[in-house]
Every structure is written in structure tokens, then in C-alpha cells.
Amino acid sequence: MKLVIFFLFVLVLVLPSVTAIDCNSFSNKQWCYDIKNSDIPQEEKDYLLSDIISDSKNYPDHSIVKQWNNAISTTTPPEGITKKNSGYIKNAWVKILTVMPSVLFNDTLYISNQGEILSGFKHDLQIPSGTASGDCKTYRYLLEDTGTAKVYLNNLYTGNGHSVNYVNSLPDNADINILVKYMIQVKTKIKHYTLQKEYYWKNGKKRYRWVCNYDHTEYKTDKLTVTDSLKAKIHNPNPTASFIVKDKYSDTVKGEFISQDAVNVELNFYDSYYKEHNYVFSETASIKPLNVLTVKAEKQQSKENDNLVYSENEIVVPELDGCQIKVYDFFSSKIIPCNLIYQSPEFVVSTDKITYSQNEKIKVEIKPKRSGYVVTYNGKEYTTAGSLELNASYPFNKITVQYKDRVVPKLIHVKNDRPLSVIFSLFLFGMVNYTLVGLVRKYWGVALG
């Protein structure tokens, strides 16, 4: 019975798995115990346990993943790993275990511009103890046994060891190839002894006998390089968000809130908040029996708010005190200030006069002066900060100015100069003709008489 208990104890030690880890490592300890003690298949247990490692679902929990993975053995070979031999070097292997922080999304591994690459590697040394062929005695001495795992990012050397920190400045979504070369070198000194004749004299005669004596020394060097690679993409977006006050009322404030390229975005006030979440996160285990954890992301949108009203990018909040915007990507966050400068949509439009001739300059003044005014006249739009000149054109007697949601019309009068000139010309022509006809009748009639 004691032997059985001892065997089970050893089995637990040598076969680590998700279920073998103490439930005290979990955020949801009771759930962990319930799953471990259930009758469901082991594969389902591993999946459920990995899903409850952290109760942070809208934000990636990189800290708990790092804590977990840093406790994993980096000298235990993963299942199915290919091992290689060369001379006295036996069972050599290398494996990139994880990059921290990292996020797996749609089967693509996204990593930050700086982080840690965790690799596992090991080899065995097997020096023969027997006598070499042709020797009567063979002595072997180990002079060197080294193994160095060098890490390269896009063919650039980064560092060596089980844990390598890296920094790069690659742009968002850039491809990156991680390569680990585990280079092993074993040097041995081998002293060979062979049977040699040893002469001596006995009874006046020269005799000989076979004696195992030193013959020569051999130096043997075994080298072996094993590699592993991992493809990933850089995640370094530039998430943005803005909150602009649009209207103020006696007991509330209305503003416009817009975000872009954010994994999470928060609009926080002292007594209220609004949050947008675009992903859900879980922790998935891989590389058995090590069960290396990786943060997994799935696209799923959700929103939450407290003590404010949100509708189609507009937010109505009681107070602006403590206004702060926080945007997140997969790995970091930043603070963006709120635009709390309120600009009333009220404004006044004036022109230098009321009546204009064709093509005369209309001087338009808008107060208060500020950017963002849109002036429409004669079917054309102009932007201005407060002062503008337009060419008067008949019959367009209306100027429209818009700022945000407020539209103010300004009426003017453009004289119809061209038609009046034609009428006046026709009138003069008629009067001249009438006068000429009268003169002809008067004087021509006298002449005829």
C-alpha cells in the first residue's frame, strides 16, 4: 500500500498538467476544485481550468500568465519534440515556449515591441566507459560541455538563455520571425593504451612480454546545432478617443464620444463612467505536459456605463469633474485628455451693407471668431474662422452660415443691373425715334405745303 501511494506521489510530480497545479493559483479557487473533482474527461477539465485561471475577461491578464509561465520547467522536453544526437551529444532539443506578453487572435500570435522570449532546451552527455577498439585500456576525460541558445529576431541577434528580453521599433502589424539556435559543443580527451612488447633478460636470454602501456592521446570535439522558430506579428496600434462638450444644461452636460482602434476604452468621471470593450480574453494551455499559458482574444463587443446616458456616440453626464479618457491596446494603455472647452453654437452674422451690385464684394463677419464655420452662397461652400469675402451674384440674396448644429441665414439684396440697363437703353431708343418722327412730320409737312 505504501508503495502504491509513493508511486502516485511521484506520478503527480513528473507529469505536471493544468489539473496538477494548486487551485490556490486560481482567481476562482472553488470553481477550480469543483472542476478537478468532476467526472468530465481530462481534456474538458484542462479547457475549463484554463478558462478560469483569471476572472479578467475584458482585459488581458498578462501578469498571471507571466507568473504561471515563469514557474514552468525549461528543461523538460515537450511531448512529440524531435531530439538529435551527434557523437557523445544525445537527446538535444530546443523549443520556443512562449513570448510574454503575447495575444493569440485568429490563429495569429501578436507580440509587443518589447517583452520576454521563453525557451526550453537541454541535451544529455553520454561518454562511453568501455575500451576502444584496439586498446587494452581507454581513459576518457571531459574537457568541455557547453550549450548556448541564441535568440534572433528577424535575423538580428537579441540574446541567449532560457529567458531573453527584447526591444524593437517595428511598426504595427509587421511580420517578425523568432529563431532560437541551440549550439552544443562537447570536448573530450581520450588516452589510449595498447598492448606493447616489453623486453627483459632472463637466464642470459632476451625475452619479452605483452604489457598494456600508454600509446597516444586523442582530442575529440562533437558539435550539434538544433533550432526552433516562431512567426508572429507586432501589435503596436495608435488607439484614439475624444470627448467633446457640445451642450450644457442646468443639471447635465451633453458631449460627443468617439473612439478608434482601441481594444478597450474608458471615459471616467468621479461619479460615473462609460466603457467600451471590443474583445473577450481567456488563457489557453499548450505544449503538453508543460501547459504553457497564452492569452487568447476573441472579437466580441460590449459596453457598460454607470450614472450617465449613452446613445449613438452622445453621452449625457451630470458632472464633468475628473474627466479622463483611457485607451488600451493588447499590451499597454495611455491617457487622453478630455476636451472640456465648451463652445456655444450661438453666433451672429453681419455684412458690410445690405444692397450690392453684380460682382461687388460682400464682406461677411461672424462673431465670435473661431474655426469651423461653413458659409454657403451661390451653391458653393466656404470655411472660415469669422471673416470672409464673397462675390455678389444676382439673383442669390441669401447667405447661410452653419456651426455645429446651428444654422443662421443672412439676407442681402443684389441689384439686377444688367436687365435695367437694357430697358433704359430701349427707352432712350424709343424716345429718340419718337422725337425724330415728330420733327419729320413737322418740318416735312411745312415743306410740302
QUIWO-V583630 format. One record per residue. N is the residue number from 1. RES is the residue in one letter. SS is DSSP state (H for helix, E for strand, C for the rest). OMEGA is omega in radians with two decimals (999 if undefined). D_CENTER is the distance of its C-alpha to the mean C-alpha in whole Angstrom. Layout:
n=(N,N)
res=(RES,RES)
ss=(SS,SS)
omega=(OMEGA,OMEGA)
d_center=(D_CENTER,D_CENTER)
//
This chain:
n=(1,2,3,4,5,6,7,8,9,10,11,12,13,14,15,16,17,18,19,20,21,22,23,24,25,26,27,28,29,30,31,32,33,34,35,36,37,38,39,40,41,42,43,44,45,46,47,48,49,50,51,52,53,54,55,56,57,58,59,60,61,62,63,64,65,66,67,68,69,70,71,72,73,74,75,76,77,78,79,80,81,82,83,84,85,86,87,88,89,90,91,92,93,94,95,96,97,98,99,100,101,102,103,104,105,106,107,108,109,110,111,112,113,114,115,116,117,118,119,120,121,122,123,124,125,126,127,128,129,130,131,132,133,134,135,136,137,138,139,140,141,142,143,144,145,146,147,148,149,150,151,152,153,154,155,156,157,158,159,160,161,162,163,164,165,166,167,168,169,170,171,172,173,174,175,176,177,178,179,180,181,182,183,184,185,186,187,188,189,190,191,192,193,194,195,196,197,198,199,200,201,202,203,204,205,206,207,208,209,210,211,212,213,214,215,216,217,218,219,220,221,222,223,224,225,226,227,228,229,230,231,232,233,234,235,236,237,238,239,240,241,242,243,244,245,246,247,248,249,250,251,252,253,254,255,256,257,258,259,260,261,262,263,264,265,266,267,268,269,270,271,272,273,274,275,276,277,278,279,280,281,282,283,284,285,286,287,288,289,290,291,292,293,294,295,296,297,298,299,300,301,302,303,304,305,306,307,308,309,310,311,312,313,314,315,316,317,318,319,320,321,322,323,324,325,326,327,328,329,330,331,332,333,334,335,336,337,338,339,340,341,342,343,344,345,346,347,348,349,350,351,352,353,354,355,356,357,358,359,360,361,362,363,364,365,366,367,368,369,370,371,372,373,374,375,376,377,378,379,380,381,382,383,384,385,386,387,388,389,390,391,392,393,394,395,396,397,398,399,400,401,402,403,404,405,406,407,408,409,410,411,412,413,414,415,416,417,418,419,420,421,422,423,424,425,426,427,428,429,430,431,432,433,434,435,436,437,438,439,440,441,442,443,444,445,446,447,448,449)
res=(M,K,L,V,I,F,F,L,F,V,L,V,L,V,L,P,S,V,T,A,I,D,C,N,S,F,S,N,K,Q,W,C,Y,D,I,K,N,S,D,I,P,Q,E,E,K,D,Y,L,L,S,D,I,I,S,D,S,K,N,Y,P,D,H,S,I,V,K,Q,W,N,N,A,I,S,T,T,T,P,P,E,G,I,T,K,K,N,S,G,Y,I,K,N,A,W,V,K,I,L,T,V,M,P,S,V,L,F,N,D,T,L,Y,I,S,N,Q,G,E,I,L,S,G,F,K,H,D,L,Q,I,P,S,G,T,A,S,G,D,C,K,T,Y,R,Y,L,L,E,D,T,G,T,A,K,V,Y,L,N,N,L,Y,T,G,N,G,H,S,V,N,Y,V,N,S,L,P,D,N,A,D,I,N,I,L,V,K,Y,M,I,Q,V,K,T,K,I,K,H,Y,T,L,Q,K,E,Y,Y,W,K,N,G,K,K,R,Y,R,W,V,C,N,Y,D,H,T,E,Y,K,T,D,K,L,T,V,T,D,S,L,K,A,K,I,H,N,P,N,P,T,A,S,F,I,V,K,D,K,Y,S,D,T,V,K,G,E,F,I,S,Q,D,A,V,N,V,E,L,N,F,Y,D,S,Y,Y,K,E,H,N,Y,V,F,S,E,T,A,S,I,K,P,L,N,V,L,T,V,K,A,E,K,Q,Q,S,K,E,N,D,N,L,V,Y,S,E,N,E,I,V,V,P,E,L,D,G,C,Q,I,K,V,Y,D,F,F,S,S,K,I,I,P,C,N,L,I,Y,Q,S,P,E,F,V,V,S,T,D,K,I,T,Y,S,Q,N,E,K,I,K,V,E,I,K,P,K,R,S,G,Y,V,V,T,Y,N,G,K,E,Y,T,T,A,G,S,L,E,L,N,A,S,Y,P,F,N,K,I,T,V,Q,Y,K,D,R,V,V,P,K,L,I,H,V,K,N,D,R,P,L,S,V,I,F,S,L,F,L,F,G,M,V,N,Y,T,L,V,G,L,V,R,K,Y,W,G,V,A,L,G)
ss=(C,H,H,H,H,H,H,H,H,H,H,H,H,H,C,C,C,H,H,H,C,C,H,H,H,C,C,C,H,H,H,H,H,H,H,H,C,C,C,C,C,H,H,H,H,H,H,H,H,H,H,C,C,C,C,C,C,C,C,C,C,H,H,H,H,H,H,H,H,C,C,C,C,C,C,C,C,C,C,C,C,C,C,E,E,E,C,C,E,E,E,E,E,E,E,E,E,E,E,E,E,E,E,E,E,C,C,E,E,E,E,E,E,E,E,E,E,E,E,E,E,E,E,E,E,C,C,C,C,C,C,C,C,C,C,C,E,E,E,E,E,E,E,E,E,E,E,E,E,E,E,E,E,C,C,E,E,E,E,E,C,C,E,E,E,E,E,C,C,C,C,C,C,C,E,E,E,E,E,E,E,E,E,E,E,E,E,E,E,E,E,E,E,E,E,E,E,E,E,E,E,E,C,C,E,E,E,E,E,E,E,E,E,E,E,E,E,E,E,E,E,E,E,E,E,E,E,E,E,E,E,E,E,E,C,C,C,C,C,E,E,E,E,E,E,E,E,E,C,C,C,C,E,E,E,E,E,E,E,E,C,C,C,E,E,E,E,E,C,C,C,C,E,E,E,E,E,E,E,E,E,E,E,E,E,E,C,C,C,C,C,E,E,E,E,E,E,E,E,E,E,E,E,E,E,E,C,E,E,E,E,C,C,E,E,E,E,C,C,C,C,C,C,E,E,E,E,E,C,C,C,C,E,E,E,E,C,C,E,C,C,C,C,C,C,C,C,E,E,E,E,C,C,C,E,E,C,C,C,C,E,E,E,E,E,E,E,C,C,C,C,C,E,E,E,E,E,C,C,E,E,E,E,E,C,C,E,E,E,E,E,C,C,C,C,C,C,E,E,E,E,E,E,C,C,E,E,E,E,E,E,C,E,E,C,C,H,H,H,H,H,H,H,H,H,H,H,H,H,H,H,H,H,H,H,H,H,H,H,H,H,H,H,H,H,H,H,H,C)
omega=(3.12,3.14,3.12,3.13,3.12,3.13,3.13,3.12,3.12,-3.14,3.10,-3.11,-3.02,3.12,-3.13,3.08,3.12,-3.10,-3.13,-3.11,-3.11,-3.14,3.09,3.09,-3.06,3.02,-3.13,-3.01,-3.08,3.07,-3.14,3.13,-3.13,-3.13,-3.11,-3.09,-3.13,-3.10,-3.11,3.14,-3.08,-3.13,3.12,3.08,-3.14,-3.14,-3.10,-3.14,3.12,-3.11,-3.11,3.12,3.10,3.07,3.05,-3.03,3.14,3.14,3.13,-3.10,-3.10,-3.08,-3.12,3.08,3.13,3.13,-3.14,-3.02,3.12,3.09,-3.11,3.09,3.12,3.09,3.07,-3.08,3.07,3.10,3.07,-3.13,3.09,3.14,-3.09,-3.13,3.03,-3.12,3.12,3.13,-3.10,2.97,3.14,3.13,3.06,-3.12,2.99,-3.06,-3.11,2.95,-3.12,-0.01,3.06,3.12,3.08,-3.12,-3.12,3.10,3.06,3.13,3.12,3.14,-3.12,3.07,3.04,-3.10,-3.05,3.08,-3.10,-3.11,3.02,3.10,-3.14,2.98,3.08,3.11,-3.11,3.13,-3.12,3.12,-3.08,-3.13,3.13,-3.14,3.13,3.13,2.93,3.02,3.09,3.08,-3.13,-3.13,3.11,3.11,-3.10,3.03,-3.07,3.04,-3.09,3.10,3.14,-3.08,3.13,3.03,-3.05,3.07,3.09,-3.13,-3.06,-3.12,-3.14,3.12,3.11,-3.13,-3.10,3.05,-3.12,3.05,3.03,-3.12,-3.14,-3.13,3.14,3.08,3.10,3.09,3.11,3.12,3.12,-3.12,3.06,3.06,3.11,-3.05,-3.04,3.06,3.12,3.09,3.11,3.07,-3.06,3.10,-3.08,3.06,3.14,3.09,-3.10,3.12,3.05,-3.07,3.09,3.14,3.10,-3.12,3.06,3.13,3.11,-3.14,3.07,3.06,3.13,-3.12,3.12,-3.09,3.10,-3.12,-3.14,3.12,3.12,3.05,-3.08,3.10,3.07,3.13,3.12,3.06,3.03,-3.03,2.98,-3.11,-3.13,3.11,3.14,3.06,3.08,3.05,-3.12,-3.11,3.08,-3.11,-3.13,3.06,3.13,3.03,-3.08,3.11,-3.11,-3.12,3.05,3.11,-3.07,-3.06,3.13,3.08,3.10,3.13,3.11,-3.13,-3.12,3.08,-3.12,3.05,-3.12,3.00,3.00,3.06,-3.11,2.96,-3.01,2.96,-3.14,-3.03,-3.13,3.11,3.00,-3.09,3.04,3.10,-3.09,3.13,2.90,-3.02,3.03,3.13,-3.12,-3.11,3.14,3.13,3.10,0.02,-3.06,-3.09,3.06,-3.11,3.04,3.07,3.13,-3.12,3.03,-3.12,3.10,-3.06,3.04,-3.13,3.06,3.12,3.13,3.05,3.00,-3.13,3.13,3.09,3.04,3.08,3.11,-3.12,3.06,-3.02,-3.12,-3.07,-3.14,-3.08,3.10,-3.09,-3.13,3.09,3.11,-3.14,-3.07,2.80,-3.12,-2.95,-3.05,3.12,3.08,-3.13,3.08,-3.12,3.05,3.06,-3.06,3.09,-3.08,3.08,-3.13,3.12,-3.14,3.08,-3.10,3.13,3.09,3.06,-3.07,3.03,-3.06,-3.03,-3.10,3.01,3.12,3.12,3.07,-3.11,3.05,3.13,-3.09,3.08,3.13,3.13,0.02,3.13,3.11,-3.13,3.05,3.10,3.08,-3.09,3.12,3.09,3.10,3.08,-3.13,3.13,3.11,3.04,-3.10,3.06,3.10,-3.12,-3.08,3.03,3.13,3.05,3.13,-3.11,3.09,0.13,-3.04,-3.04,-3.08,3.03,-3.13,3.13,-3.14,3.00,-3.03,-3.10,-3.06,3.14,3.14,3.08,3.06,-3.10,3.07,3.07,3.07,-3.07,3.10,-3.03,-3.04,3.11,3.13,3.14,3.14,3.14,-3.13,3.12,3.12,3.13,3.12,-3.14,3.13,-3.13,3.13,-3.14,-3.14,3.14,3.14,3.13,3.13,3.13,-3.13,3.14,-3.07,-3.04,3.12,3.10,3.12,-3.09,-3.14,-3.14,999)
d_center=(55,54,53,51,49,48,47,45,43,43,41,39,38,37,35,32,30,28,32,33,31,32,32,31,28,27,26,28,31,34,32,31,35,36,34,35,38,38,40,37,36,34,31,31,31,28,26,27,27,23,22,24,23,21,22,19,17,15,13,12,15,14,17,19,18,18,22,23,21,23,26,26,29,28,31,32,31,29,31,32,31,33,35,37,40,42,46,45,42,41,38,35,32,28,25,21,21,17,14,13,11,10,9,11,11,14,15,12,11,7,7,7,9,12,13,16,17,20,23,26,29,33,36,40,43,46,49,53,55,58,61,59,62,65,64,67,64,60,58,55,53,49,48,44,42,38,35,32,28,26,22,21,18,19,22,22,23,21,24,26,27,25,22,21,18,16,15,14,13,11,10,7,8,10,13,14,17,18,21,24,28,30,33,36,40,43,46,49,53,56,59,62,65,68,71,74,77,79,83,85,89,91,95,95,93,89,87,83,81,77,75,71,70,67,66,63,59,56,53,50,46,44,40,37,34,31,28,25,21,18,16,12,9,7,3,4,5,8,9,13,16,20,23,26,29,32,35,37,39,42,40,36,33,32,28,26,22,19,15,13,9,9,9,12,14,17,20,23,26,29,31,28,24,22,19,17,15,13,13,15,14,17,18,19,22,22,25,28,30,27,25,22,19,16,13,13,12,14,14,16,17,19,21,23,25,28,31,30,30,27,28,26,24,27,27,31,31,34,33,30,31,28,25,22,18,15,12,9,5,5,7,9,11,13,16,18,21,23,26,29,31,33,35,38,38,42,43,47,47,51,52,55,58,58,60,59,61,59,56,57,54,52,51,48,47,45,44,42,41,37,34,34,37,38,41,43,46,48,45,43,40,39,37,38,38,42,44,45,48,49,51,54,55,57,57,53,54,51,48,45,42,39,37,34,36,40,42,45,48,50,54,56,59,59,62,63,65,66,67,70,71,72,74,75,76,78,80,81,82,84,86,87,88,90,92,93,94,96,98,99,100,102,103,104,106,108,109,109,112)
//
